[in-house]
Amino acid sequence: MDRTVTVVLSLGDRATVLVKDQMAYDGDPTTLASDHELLSRYLGV
């Protein structure tokens, strides 16, 4: 995983990903960080 993404996700209590002005993910940053499919789909990591 990209180091910047790892650091950013470790800082917050909640992660929100917007795609074309729509909420694509809203939840626990640990869950997002551990789900490689979500990271690839939403963050290109």
Phi, psi and omega in degrees: 000146178301134184300321180297317179298317179301314181295313182298316181292336179280347184274333189252169176267344184214144177240133177232128179243124177254135177231116181051050178065016177240142178286115181265330179209137175212111182175204184292128180294332178294321177296315178298316182296330183269351181260098185296329178294316177297316179300316181294315183292314188264331185243355178067027182256000000 
